[in-house]
Amino acid sequence: MKKKCLIYVVCYNHEKFILKTLERIPKSLANKYIIEVLVADDNSKDQTLNQAKKFNPGKFKFKIIYLKKNLGYGGNQKIGYFYSIKNNFDIVVLLHGDGQYAPEYLPKLLKKFDENSYCAAVFGSRMIKSGSALSGGMPLYKFFGNKILTLIQNILLTSKLSEFHSGYRAYKVSYLKKIHFELNSNDYNFDTQIIIQLILSKMKIVEIPIPTFYGDEISYVNGLKYAIQIVFESLKAKLHKINIINEIKFNQVENKKQKILKNKIYSNFNKMINSSKQYSYKK
């Protein structure tokens, strides 16, 4: 049987990029997977929504949700992961609507799940191949910031990731059910928090090399604020790991009380999805 894969496209004010990004998703994926492309427009103020409507999905199921209020980068991701659980997907892929991460690499990300049945997540890394990030246009300050922060986080978390800060990720949905991603931040440090949850739960993360591309996309990340947030989260995770503090979000979903908490928050996500403007396109 074909596995169900959700390609979850987060976007905010991406009118220049969203249609081209969607058109670059390999149509050949439909030969191996049951694909749904879900675009989540985080209350854009430009023509992102109208541009996304122009996409011809071919054999893919295609849906757009326009959120009534801006939930932030992390908040938007929570909607997609909840949606993937609710609709019984096997895998969910996070794709950015500005085209910074190449959709052409989707087959390579998904292939890793076939090669390793214990794989919880596959990340695209810009740092595996030496010189790749800089040749792709990554600014020097971002390059060195990425390397330094990743080193600090690897030391604190006793991990060996080449990069903590790539937004190109795929998750096995069965593993998302086991972590409290819904308790994470709605800000950009969500990405670090979910990595911490996977590491502390001893779930396997696989990385593959991906190309780096920096073009005309607009970054809404406050670099200093982001750096402080992720170092702080990594320090908290270290203290949690050695039992000095107990952070609920870093525990696995194992008991009835935790499941009730998770389901209660899920109901809020469901309300947000139902209250959003939705556009569905049949094959």
Phi, psi and omega in degrees: 000144177288141176280148178271126182234126175260123173261106188260114187255110178269135180210150176208116182054051182246037184301330181282342191240332194299315183295315179297322179297314179297321182291341180274353177293122185299122179294338181295344179300332181293343179287334186246334185231156168273108189257132166237131174258120180243115177265125178248103179274114187276056177063048178299150180256006179245209185261025180305313182300312181294326177292320180296326180296341182280351184292134175262107188284346182061240182274357180276148165281140187223133182215145175237136169239133178251110185286138185291336174220156181287121183265350184086166184301313179289319179298322178295319178298320180303319178303314182294320181288323174297316180301320181293325178289312183300324185258017170059045173280154176273322184222143172233132179248133175268121178235133180274137185286353181268002175078009181295331178249127190292116177299337180298343181270002179304315179301325180290322176298312184292328182299328182296330177291328177289327183281336183221105183291342180265007182283124179269329183207149174235126181246139170273125183246134177270358188251357182291314180273123181300129177085349184296317183297314181292321179293337178273002175099009178294126179301149183303319183293327177286323179299307182290326176298317178299313182296316183292314180296319178297319177299313179300315182292321177298320179294313183293325186259000182053050181239176184223038179285146177281338181201133176263354198241017174278142178263008181262106189216149173228139182234143170280124189297327180299332178278330177296331178294338187266355181236158183268059179297334182292343179268358182286171180295155172272358183267189184289341178285359173308318183300320178291319182298320181288328174296314179302316180299319179293316181295312181294334177272004179058041177264143189280128175246129178248139178246145172232150178287138176228156177286157177256136178221123173238119182234233183266006181296151182260128177266131179257011184275128171275105189303315182293315179300318180297315181299315179297317182299313186285328175293319179298316179296321180292323176295317177299320180296322178297315180293325177294318183297326181261016171066028174276324174231166177231102178266119182303319185294342179267000176268151174287156177278098188238331185245173184299318181299317180293322179293322177297316178300314181298315182293326178296317180290325177302323181297328177292320176298319181298320178296320180295320179293315182294331181273351180281160172285132184234141179227119181247143181231126179279161180294000000 
